[in-house]
C-alpha cells in the first residue's frame, strides 16, 4: 500500500522561516533608518557651513539631532533581532549630533553669580521692520519696559514703504533722553553709557548691491566701544547677518537655489570681517544680534575665536528665539549673545517679541572685573 503525502490544511502552523519573516522586516527597517541617519549626521557635520547648497538642509530643526536617534533607540529596545546594531548606530549618531541640537547642557552653570551694582543691562532685539506694522506705541512701550542700559536693535528698515526717516530717530532720542543713539543702515545701538568709538564693519568682496539697499546691504555689524567706568571699555557688536534662504520660493523653483547662492555669497564676507575685527580688538567684547544661524549650522564655526555662548547663564534647557508668532513652532534659535572670557554674564533670558516681532528679544546682565564690589 502506498502512503499518501501529507496535505497542507488551512489553519495549520506555518514553518519557522515563515514565522520569522514579519519579525525581520521591522529590524531591517530600523537598521537601514539608523544607518541612513548616522550617514546624514556625519555628512552634515562635514559639509554644513562649507557648501552654499547645504544652507537648505541647515533649516532642519536642531532638536531633530536628538529626537531621531532617541526614537531609533526606543525602537531598538523592542526588537529581538539586530537590537545591538540599531542601538549602536543610534548612539553614535546621538553623540555626533548632540552638539547641533541646541540643547543647553551648560544651563547648570548658572552664570557668574550675583550682578554688581555697576553691571550693564543689555537688550538685544530684531524689531521686524521697525514699526511698519502700525505697532509703534507697542514697540516703544516694550523698549521702555526693558529698562536697559544698552539696546542693540536690528531691522531699522521698512519692507513695503519708504523709510524709516530721521523723524524716527528723533522719536527714539525723545523716548530715551540722555542716551547716545548710533545708527547705520538697519542697525541701531542706543546706550546710556558714553560711546567712545563707533564703527560699522565694511566687508570686502561683497556681491553686487541690491538696488536701493544702501548701507543696509553693506553693513551687518555695528561696533560701539562703551565707557563702563573705572577706565574700562566694553566693545559691543550689534549684528544682523543675512537670512540664508527665502521661504517665498519652493524647492522646485530655480529662484530658490539662486537665492541660496546669493545669500551665501553675502554671509561669508560678513563672517570674515567680524572675525578679523574681534581678533584685533584688545577690549572685552559682547557680540549679539540676529545671526540667522541655528545651532545645527556649521556656520557657528566661523565665529571669532575666544568667544563663548552666554547661554551658560540661561535657565532654559532648549533656548529658542524664533518664531515668536501664533501658530509657528519655536524650534530655532537664531538670536545669540557671545562674550569674551573677561566678560561676566550674570543672567540671560529670552523675552517675548509678540505682537511686534517674530523674534524674541535677548536680555542680559553683564559686568567687567575691576568694578565696584557688590553691596
C-alpha positions as CSV (number, residue, x, y, z in Angstrom):
1,X,0.0,0.0,0.0
2,X,1.3,3.5,-0.9
3,X,1.1,6.1,1.9
4,X,-0.4,9.4,0.7
5,X,1.8,12.5,1.1
6,X,0.7,14.9,3.9
7,X,-1.5,17.6,2.6
8,X,-1.3,21.2,4.0
9,X,-4.5,22.1,5.7
10,X,-5.7,25.7,6.2
11,X,-5.0,27.0,9.7
12,X,-2.0,24.7,10.3
13,X,1.1,26.1,12.0
14,X,3.5,27.9,9.4
15,X,7.1,26.8,9.3
16,X,9.8,28.6,11.2
17,X,11.1,30.7,8.2
18,X,7.6,31.9,7.5
19,X,7.1,33.0,11.1
20,X,10.4,34.9,11.2
21,X,9.7,36.9,8.1
22,X,7.4,39.5,9.8
23,X,9.9,40.0,12.6
24,X,12.8,40.6,10.2
25,X,11.0,43.5,8.4
26,X,11.0,46.0,11.3
27,X,14.5,45.0,12.3
28,X,15.8,45.6,8.8
29,X,13.9,48.8,8.5
30,X,15.4,50.2,11.7
31,X,18.9,49.1,10.8
32,X,18.6,51.0,7.4
33,X,17.0,54.0,9.1
34,X,19.7,54.2,11.8
35,X,22.5,53.8,9.2
36,X,21.0,56.5,7.0
37,X,20.6,58.9,9.9
38,X,24.2,58.3,11.0
39,X,25.4,58.9,7.4
40,X,23.3,62.1,7.3
41,X,24.7,63.3,10.6
42,X,28.3,62.7,9.5
43,X,27.7,64.4,6.1
44,X,26.1,67.4,7.8
45,X,29.0,67.9,10.2
46,X,31.4,67.8,7.3
47,X,29.5,69.9,4.8
48,X,27.4,72.4,6.7
49,X,28.9,75.9,6.6
50,X,31.2,74.9,3.6
51,X,28.8,74.5,0.7
52,X,26.1,77.0,-0.3
53,X,23.6,74.4,-1.3
54,X,23.6,72.9,2.2
55,X,22.0,76.1,3.5
56,X,18.7,74.5,2.6
57,X,19.4,71.4,4.7
58,X,20.6,73.7,7.5
59,X,16.9,74.7,8.0
60,X,16.2,71.4,9.8
61,X,15.0,71.9,13.4
62,X,18.1,71.4,15.6
63,X,16.3,69.2,18.1
64,X,16.0,66.7,15.3
65,X,19.6,65.6,16.0
66,X,18.4,64.4,19.4
67,X,14.9,63.2,18.8
68,X,15.6,60.9,15.8
69,X,18.4,58.9,17.4
70,X,16.4,58.6,20.6
71,X,13.4,57.4,18.7
72,X,15.6,54.8,16.9
73,X,16.9,53.8,20.3
74,X,13.5,53.2,21.7
75,X,12.6,51.2,18.6
76,X,15.7,49.1,19.1
77,X,14.6,48.2,22.6
78,X,11.6,46.2,21.4
79,X,13.5,44.3,18.7
80,X,14.6,40.7,19.1
81,X,16.9,40.8,16.2
82,X,19.6,43.4,15.3
83,X,18.9,45.3,18.6
84,X,22.5,46.0,19.3
85,X,23.2,47.1,15.7
86,X,20.4,49.7,15.8
87,X,21.3,50.8,19.3
88,X,24.9,51.3,18.4
89,X,24.1,53.2,15.2
90,X,21.7,55.5,17.1
91,X,24.1,56.1,19.9
92,X,26.9,57.1,17.6
93,X,24.5,59.5,15.7
94,X,23.4,61.0,19.0
95,X,26.9,61.6,20.3
96,X,27.9,63.2,17.0
97,X,24.8,65.3,16.6
98,X,24.2,66.4,20.2
99,X,26.2,69.5,19.7
100,X,24.0,70.5,16.8
101,X,20.8,70.0,18.7
102,X,20.5,73.4,20.5
103,X,20.1,71.7,23.9
104,X,21.6,73.9,26.5
105,X,23.6,71.5,28.6
106,X,25.6,74.4,30.3
107,X,22.4,75.8,31.9
108,X,23.5,74.1,35.2
109,X,26.4,76.5,35.5
110,X,24.0,79.2,36.5
111,X,26.0,82.2,35.2
112,X,28.6,84.3,37.0
113,X,26.8,84.9,40.3
114,X,25.1,88.0,41.7
115,X,25.5,91.1,39.5
116,X,27.5,94.0,41.0
117,X,25.9,97.5,41.2
118,X,27.7,98.6,38.1
119,X,26.5,95.7,35.9
120,X,25.2,96.6,32.5
121,X,21.7,95.6,31.4
122,X,21.6,94.8,27.6
123,X,18.5,94.4,25.5
124,X,19.0,92.8,22.0
125,X,16.2,92.6,19.5
126,X,15.3,92.2,15.9
127,X,12.3,94.6,15.7
128,X,10.9,93.1,12.5
129,X,10.9,96.0,10.1
130,X,10.8,98.6,12.9
131,X,7.3,99.9,13.4
132,X,5.9,99.4,9.9
133,X,3.1,97.2,11.2
134,X,1.3,100.1,12.9
135,X,2.6,98.9,16.2
136,X,4.7,101.9,17.0
137,X,3.4,102.5,20.5
138,X,3.6,98.9,21.5
139,X,7.2,98.7,20.3
140,X,8.3,101.8,22.2
141,X,6.5,100.6,25.3
142,X,8.4,97.3,25.1
143,X,11.7,99.1,24.8
144,X,11.0,101.4,27.8
145,X,9.8,98.5,29.9
146,X,13.1,96.7,29.2
147,X,14.9,99.4,31.3
148,X,18.2,98.6,29.7
149,X,21.5,100.5,29.7
150,X,22.2,99.4,26.2
151,X,19.9,98.5,23.3
152,X,21.2,96.6,20.3
153,X,18.4,96.7,17.7
154,X,18.2,95.3,14.2
155,X,16.0,95.7,11.1
156,X,15.7,99.5,11.3
157,X,14.2,99.5,7.9
158,X,10.8,99.3,6.1
159,X,9.9,96.5,3.7
160,X,6.9,97.9,2.0
161,X,7.1,101.7,2.2
162,X,9.8,104.4,2.2
163,X,11.6,104.8,5.5
164,X,12.4,105.0,8.2
165,X,13.3,108.6,8.3
166,X,15.2,111.0,10.5
167,X,11.9,111.6,12.3
168,X,12.0,108.0,13.6
169,X,15.5,108.6,15.1
170,X,14.2,111.8,16.7
171,X,11.4,109.8,18.3
172,X,13.9,107.3,19.6
173,X,16.1,110.1,21.1
174,X,13.0,111.6,22.7
175,X,12.0,108.3,24.2
176,X,15.5,107.8,25.7
177,X,16.7,111.2,26.8
178,X,20.4,111.2,27.9
179,X,21.1,108.1,25.8
180,X,23.5,108.0,22.8
181,X,21.9,106.9,19.6
182,X,24.2,105.3,16.9
183,X,22.6,104.2,13.7
184,X,23.9,102.9,10.4
185,X,21.9,101.1,7.8
186,X,19.5,98.7,9.6
187,X,21.4,98.7,12.9
188,X,20.8,100.9,15.9
189,X,22.6,101.0,19.2
190,X,21.2,103.1,22.0
191,X,23.4,103.5,25.0
192,X,23.2,105.1,28.4
193,X,27.0,104.6,28.7
194,X,29.3,107.1,26.9
195,X,30.2,105.9,23.4
196,X,34.0,106.2,22.9
197,X,34.1,104.8,19.4
198,X,31.5,103.8,16.7
199,X,32.4,101.8,13.6
200,X,30.3,99.8,11.1
201,X,32.3,96.9,9.8
202,X,32.7,97.0,6.0
203,X,33.3,93.6,4.4
204,X,35.4,93.0,1.4
205,X,34.3,91.0,-1.7
206,X,30.5,91.6,-1.2
207,X,28.4,90.7,-4.2
208,X,26.8,93.5,-6.2
209,X,24.4,95.6,-4.1
210,X,20.6,95.1,-4.5
211,X,19.2,98.3,-5.9
212,X,18.3,100.8,-3.2
213,X,19.7,98.7,-0.4
214,X,22.4,101.2,0.5
215,X,24.0,100.9,4.0
216,X,21.5,98.2,5.0
217,X,23.3,95.9,2.4
218,X,26.9,96.9,3.2
219,X,26.8,97.0,7.0
220,X,25.7,94.0,9.0
221,X,27.8,94.7,12.1
222,X,28.0,97.9,14.1
223,X,30.7,98.1,16.7
224,X,30.5,100.6,19.6
225,X,33.1,100.9,22.3
226,X,31.4,101.9,25.6
227,X,32.9,103.5,28.7
228,X,31.7,101.4,31.6
229,X,33.6,103.4,34.3
230,X,36.8,102.9,36.1
231,X,38.8,103.2,32.9
232,X,37.2,100.1,31.5
233,X,35.9,99.7,27.9
234,X,33.4,97.2,26.7
235,X,33.1,96.6,22.9
236,X,29.6,95.7,21.8
237,X,29.0,94.2,18.3
238,X,25.4,94.7,17.1
239,X,24.8,92.1,14.3
240,X,22.2,91.0,11.8
241,X,23.6,88.5,9.3
242,X,21.7,88.0,6.0
243,X,19.0,85.3,6.1
244,X,20.2,82.1,4.5
245,X,17.1,81.2,2.4
246,X,13.8,82.6,1.2
247,X,10.5,81.0,2.1
248,X,8.9,82.8,-0.9
249,X,10.2,80.1,-3.4
250,X,9.6,76.4,-3.5
251,X,12.3,73.7,-3.8
252,X,11.2,73.2,-7.4
253,X,11.8,76.9,-8.2
254,X,15.1,77.8,-9.8
255,X,14.9,81.1,-7.9
256,X,15.2,79.2,-4.6
257,X,18.7,78.0,-5.4
258,X,19.7,81.3,-6.8
259,X,18.8,83.0,-3.5
260,X,20.7,80.3,-1.6
261,X,23.9,81.0,-3.6
262,X,23.5,84.8,-3.3
263,X,22.9,84.7,0.4
264,X,25.9,82.5,1.0
265,X,28.0,85.0,-1.0
266,X,26.7,87.8,1.2
267,X,27.1,86.0,4.5
268,X,30.7,84.8,4.1
269,X,32.4,88.2,3.8
270,X,30.4,89.3,6.9
271,X,31.8,86.4,8.9
272,X,35.3,87.2,7.8
273,X,35.3,90.9,8.7
274,X,33.7,90.2,12.0
275,X,36.4,87.6,12.9
276,X,39.2,90.0,11.8
277,X,37.9,92.9,13.9
278,X,37.3,90.8,17.0
279,X,40.8,89.3,16.7
280,X,42.4,92.8,16.6
281,X,40.3,94.3,19.4
282,X,42.0,94.2,22.8
283,X,38.9,95.2,24.8
284,X,36.4,92.9,26.5
285,X,33.7,92.0,23.9
286,X,30.0,91.3,23.7
287,X,28.7,90.2,20.4
288,X,24.9,89.9,20.0
289,X,22.1,90.0,17.5
290,X,20.2,88.1,14.9
291,X,22.7,85.8,13.3
292,X,20.2,83.9,11.1
293,X,22.1,80.8,12.2
294,X,20.7,77.9,14.2
295,X,22.7,75.6,16.5
296,X,22.5,73.0,13.7
297,X,24.5,75.1,11.3
298,X,28.2,74.7,10.7
299,X,28.4,78.5,10.3
300,X,28.9,78.8,14.0
301,X,32.5,77.5,13.4
302,X,33.1,80.9,11.8
303,X,32.6,82.8,15.0
304,X,35.7,84.6,16.2
305,X,38.0,82.7,18.5
306,X,37.9,83.4,22.2
307,X,34.1,83.9,22.4
308,X,31.7,81.8,24.5
309,X,27.9,81.4,24.3
310,X,26.3,83.4,27.1
311,X,23.7,80.6,27.4
312,X,25.5,79.2,30.4
313,X,23.7,82.0,32.3
314,X,20.3,81.0,30.8
315,X,17.9,78.7,32.7
316,X,16.2,77.3,29.6
317,X,17.2,73.8,28.5
318,X,16.2,74.5,24.9
319,X,16.5,78.2,24.2
320,X,14.6,79.2,21.0
321,X,14.1,82.7,19.7
322,X,12.2,82.1,16.5
323,X,9.3,82.1,15.5
324,X,7.6,84.1,18.2
325,X,4.3,84.1,16.4
326,X,0.9,82.4,16.9
327,X,0.7,79.1,15.0
328,X,4.5,78.8,14.5
329,X,6.7,76.4,16.5
330,X,9.6,77.8,18.4
331,X,12.1,75.3,17.2
332,X,15.0,77.6,16.2
333,X,17.5,79.8,18.0
334,X,18.5,82.4,15.5
335,X,19.4,85.1,18.0
336,X,22.6,84.8,20.0
337,X,24.9,86.5,22.5
338,X,28.6,85.7,22.9
339,X,31.1,87.2,25.2
340,X,34.9,87.1,25.6
341,X,36.4,85.4,28.6
342,X,36.8,88.7,30.5
343,X,33.1,89.5,30.5
344,X,30.9,88.0,33.2
345,X,27.3,87.1,32.5
346,X,25.0,87.2,35.5
347,X,21.7,86.5,33.8
348,X,20.5,85.8,30.2
349,X,17.0,85.2,29.0
350,X,14.7,85.4,26.0
351,X,11.7,87.7,26.4
352,X,8.7,87.9,24.1
353,X,8.6,89.9,20.9
354,X,4.9,89.3,20.1
355,X,3.0,91.1,18.7
356,X,5.6,93.4,17.3
357,X,8.2,90.9,16.1
358,X,8.6,87.2,15.3
359,X,12.0,87.3,17.1
360,X,12.2,87.1,20.9
361,X,14.4,89.7,22.5
362,X,17.5,88.8,24.4
363,X,18.0,90.3,27.9
364,X,21.4,90.1,29.6
365,X,23.1,91.4,32.6
366,X,26.9,91.6,32.3
367,X,29.9,93.1,34.1
368,X,33.6,93.5,33.8
369,X,36.1,92.7,36.6
370,X,37.5,95.6,38.5
371,X,34.3,97.4,39.1
372,X,32.5,98.3,42.3
373,X,32.1,95.5,44.7
374,X,28.6,94.2,45.4
375,X,26.8,95.8,48.3
